[in-house]
């Protein structure tokens, strides 16, 4: 049996902690928090508007993949109106991932790793995912966070080999405490990064998942680090070093 998050208590905690989001919306169930936040952006909602839901029926990840979103998770999307150039907006995914990892570690979760650019790994399986979607023609983007807290038996058998939750991997943590830290860190970091999306290379390098080769487009290799702008340094199987932006691969010695 999954254990739903007490969102009313979460909103109170966020208010008490001075969460910088000017508007927080919560839905017991929604198709997608991303879709709701995009619709709000098109209606002129301010930067920092935060949409949260108890479950999603049409949650999604990168490249249109579905994101299983039963009760027992945190599903939220933050509306941003970045001052940074549009080509740098995808780096906000990396900023958000580092913010979630930092908050989880501070909450006592041990062993969090970042699988660049948009997954967090715990115990070798995915515990959180990030998604940035741009509506550049209207001057805004939305960054979504999905964090598995206590899904109980809500995780289908075919996903149990690749996904997990905090109840399994960090049973000593309290979901409300963890989520409060995660939301505060994500909102604060992304509002700041919307002016200049930079990450601390040394901090993210410690958390980077380097244990396996990754496939990005036609390129396969091992991660070696992350640049301040969020680009991945990838050592290809032929020994060449590439710098990988979200959706783009370039030779590091040619750019």
C-alpha positions as CSV (number, residue, x, y, z in Angstrom):
1,X,0.0,0.0,0.0
2,X,1.4,3.4,-1.0
3,X,1.6,6.2,1.5
4,X,0.3,9.5,0.0
5,X,2.1,12.7,0.9
6,X,0.2,15.2,3.1
7,X,0.3,18.1,0.7
8,X,-1.7,20.4,3.0
9,X,0.9,20.0,5.7
10,X,3.6,20.5,3.0
11,X,2.2,23.8,1.9
12,X,2.0,25.0,5.5
13,X,5.7,24.1,6.0
14,X,6.7,25.8,2.8
15,X,5.0,29.0,3.9
16,X,6.6,28.8,7.4
17,X,10.0,28.4,5.7
18,X,9.6,31.3,3.4
19,X,9.4,29.5,0.1
20,X,10.0,32.0,-2.6
21,X,7.3,30.6,-4.9
22,X,4.7,33.4,-5.3
23,X,1.9,30.9,-6.0
24,X,1.5,27.3,-5.1
25,X,-1.2,25.1,-6.6
26,X,-2.0,21.6,-5.4
27,X,-4.2,19.0,-7.2
28,X,-5.1,15.6,-5.7
29,X,-4.9,14.2,-9.3
30,X,-3.9,15.8,-12.6
31,X,-3.0,14.7,-16.0
32,X,0.4,16.3,-15.9
33,X,1.8,19.0,-13.7
34,X,3.9,20.1,-16.7
35,X,0.8,20.7,-18.8
36,X,-0.9,22.6,-16.0
37,X,2.2,24.8,-15.5
38,X,2.5,25.4,-19.3
39,X,-1.1,26.4,-19.4
40,X,-0.6,28.8,-16.5
41,X,2.5,30.3,-18.3
42,X,0.5,31.0,-21.4
43,X,-2.1,32.8,-19.2
44,X,0.7,35.1,-17.8
45,X,1.3,33.4,-14.4
46,X,4.5,34.8,-12.7
47,X,7.8,33.1,-12.6
48,X,8.1,30.8,-9.6
49,X,4.5,29.5,-9.9
50,X,4.6,26.0,-8.5
51,X,2.2,23.2,-9.5
52,X,2.1,20.0,-7.3
53,X,-0.1,16.9,-7.5
54,X,-0.8,13.8,-5.5
55,X,-0.8,11.6,-8.6
56,X,-0.6,12.1,-12.4
57,X,-2.5,10.2,-15.1
58,X,-0.3,11.4,-18.0
59,X,3.1,12.0,-16.3
60,X,6.0,12.1,-18.8
61,X,9.7,12.3,-18.9
62,X,12.2,13.1,-21.7
63,X,11.5,12.4,-25.3
64,X,7.8,11.8,-24.5
65,X,8.4,8.7,-22.3
66,X,5.8,8.1,-19.7
67,X,6.5,8.6,-16.0
68,X,4.6,6.3,-13.7
69,X,3.0,8.6,-11.2
70,X,0.9,6.8,-8.5
71,X,0.1,8.1,-5.1
72,X,3.2,8.1,-2.8
73,X,5.4,10.4,-4.9
74,X,6.2,14.1,-5.3
75,X,5.1,15.5,-8.7
76,X,5.7,19.1,-9.2
77,X,6.5,21.6,-12.0
78,X,8.0,25.1,-11.6
79,X,7.3,27.9,-14.1
80,X,10.3,30.1,-15.0
81,X,10.8,33.1,-17.2
82,X,14.5,33.0,-17.6
83,X,16.7,36.0,-18.4
84,X,19.4,33.6,-19.7
85,X,19.6,33.0,-23.5
86,X,17.2,30.3,-24.8
87,X,20.0,28.0,-25.8
88,X,21.0,27.7,-22.1
89,X,17.6,26.8,-20.8
90,X,18.1,23.0,-21.1
91,X,20.9,23.3,-18.5
92,X,18.2,24.1,-15.9
93,X,17.5,20.4,-15.8
94,X,21.0,19.8,-14.5
95,X,20.6,22.6,-12.0
96,X,17.4,21.0,-10.7
97,X,19.0,17.5,-10.5
98,X,21.8,18.9,-8.4
99,X,19.3,20.7,-6.2
100,X,17.3,17.5,-5.5
101,X,20.5,15.5,-4.9
102,X,21.7,18.2,-2.4
103,X,18.4,18.3,-0.6
104,X,18.2,14.5,-0.3
105,X,21.8,14.2,1.0
106,X,21.1,16.9,3.6
107,X,18.0,15.0,4.6
108,X,20.1,11.9,5.4
109,X,19.7,9.9,2.2
110,X,23.0,8.2,1.5
111,X,24.3,7.2,-1.9
112,X,22.4,9.5,-4.3
113,X,24.0,9.6,-7.7
114,X,23.2,11.8,-10.7
115,X,22.7,10.1,-14.1
116,X,23.2,13.1,-16.4
117,X,21.1,15.0,-17.4
118,X,17.8,14.1,-15.8
119,X,17.8,11.1,-13.4
120,X,18.7,10.5,-9.8
121,X,19.9,7.0,-8.9
122,X,19.7,5.3,-5.5
123,X,20.7,1.8,-4.9
124,X,21.4,1.4,-8.6
125,X,17.8,2.3,-9.6
126,X,16.0,5.5,-10.5
127,X,14.4,7.4,-7.6
128,X,13.8,10.7,-9.3
129,X,13.5,12.3,-12.7
130,X,13.7,15.9,-14.0
131,X,12.2,17.4,-17.2
132,X,12.6,20.9,-18.7
133,X,10.3,22.0,-21.4
134,X,10.6,25.4,-23.2
135,X,8.0,27.6,-24.7
136,X,10.6,30.0,-26.0
137,X,8.2,31.9,-28.2
138,X,6.3,33.0,-25.2
139,X,9.3,33.6,-23.0
140,X,9.0,30.8,-20.4
141,X,9.9,27.3,-19.6
142,X,8.8,24.7,-17.0
143,X,11.0,22.4,-15.0
144,X,9.4,19.3,-13.5
145,X,10.5,17.0,-10.7
146,X,9.2,13.5,-10.0
147,X,10.4,11.9,-6.8
148,X,9.4,8.4,-5.6
149,X,8.7,8.6,-1.9
150,X,6.6,5.5,-0.8
151,X,5.0,3.8,-3.7
152,X,4.2,0.6,-1.8
153,X,2.8,-1.9,-4.3
154,X,2.1,0.9,-6.7
155,X,5.3,0.2,-8.7
156,X,4.5,-2.3,-11.5
157,X,6.6,-5.5,-11.6
158,X,8.2,-4.5,-14.9
159,X,9.6,-1.3,-13.3
160,X,11.0,-2.7,-10.1
161,X,14.3,-3.7,-11.7
162,X,14.9,-0.1,-12.7
163,X,13.0,2.1,-10.3
164,X,12.8,2.4,-6.5
165,X,11.6,4.8,-3.8
166,X,12.9,6.3,-0.6
167,X,10.8,4.0,1.6
168,X,12.9,1.1,0.3
169,X,16.3,2.8,0.1
170,X,16.2,5.3,3.0
171,X,13.5,4.0,5.4
172,X,14.8,6.2,8.3
173,X,13.8,9.4,6.5
174,X,10.4,11.2,6.9
175,X,8.7,12.0,3.5
176,X,7.4,15.4,4.6
177,X,10.8,16.5,5.9
178,X,12.5,15.3,2.7
179,X,10.0,16.9,0.4
180,X,10.1,20.2,2.2
181,X,13.9,20.4,1.7
182,X,13.6,19.3,-1.9
183,X,11.0,21.9,-2.9
184,X,12.7,24.7,-1.1
185,X,16.1,23.8,-2.7
186,X,14.7,23.4,-6.2
187,X,12.6,26.6,-6.2
188,X,15.4,28.7,-4.7
189,X,18.1,27.3,-7.0
190,X,16.0,27.5,-10.2
191,X,14.8,31.0,-9.6
192,X,18.4,32.1,-9.2
193,X,19.7,30.0,-12.1
194,X,17.1,31.4,-14.5
195,X,19.4,34.4,-14.7
196,X,22.6,32.3,-15.2
197,X,22.2,28.5,-15.2
198,X,25.6,27.5,-13.7
199,X,26.4,24.5,-11.5
200,X,29.2,23.8,-9.1
201,X,31.4,21.4,-11.2
202,X,33.2,20.0,-8.1
203,X,30.0,19.3,-6.2
204,X,28.2,17.6,-9.1
205,X,31.4,15.6,-10.1
206,X,31.3,13.9,-6.6
207,X,27.6,12.8,-7.3
208,X,28.0,11.9,-11.0
209,X,27.1,8.3,-11.8
210,X,30.3,7.0,-13.6
211,X,29.7,3.3,-13.0
212,X,28.4,2.5,-16.5
213,X,28.7,3.5,-20.1
214,X,26.0,5.8,-21.5
215,X,24.6,6.1,-25.0
216,X,23.8,9.6,-26.2
217,X,22.7,9.6,-29.8
218,X,25.3,7.6,-31.8
219,X,28.0,8.3,-29.1
220,X,28.8,5.8,-26.4
221,X,31.3,6.3,-23.5
222,X,31.9,7.0,-19.9
223,X,31.1,10.2,-18.0
224,X,34.1,12.0,-16.7
225,X,32.6,15.2,-15.2
226,X,30.2,18.1,-15.7
227,X,31.1,21.6,-16.9
228,X,29.8,24.7,-15.0
229,X,27.3,25.3,-17.8
230,X,25.8,21.8,-17.2
231,X,27.5,20.0,-20.2
232,X,28.7,16.5,-19.7
233,X,32.3,15.5,-20.4
234,X,32.1,12.1,-22.0
235,X,35.1,9.9,-22.9
236,X,34.1,7.9,-26.0
237,X,35.2,4.3,-26.6
238,X,37.8,5.5,-29.1
239,X,39.4,7.7,-26.5
240,X,38.1,11.1,-27.7
241,X,36.6,13.5,-25.2
242,X,33.3,15.1,-26.0
243,X,31.3,17.8,-24.4
244,X,27.6,17.0,-24.4
245,X,24.8,19.5,-24.1
246,X,21.3,18.4,-23.6
247,X,20.3,17.2,-27.1
248,X,23.7,18.0,-28.7
249,X,27.1,16.3,-28.8
250,X,30.3,18.2,-29.8
251,X,34.0,17.3,-29.8
252,X,35.5,19.0,-26.7
253,X,38.6,20.0,-28.7
254,X,36.6,21.6,-31.5
255,X,34.3,24.0,-29.5
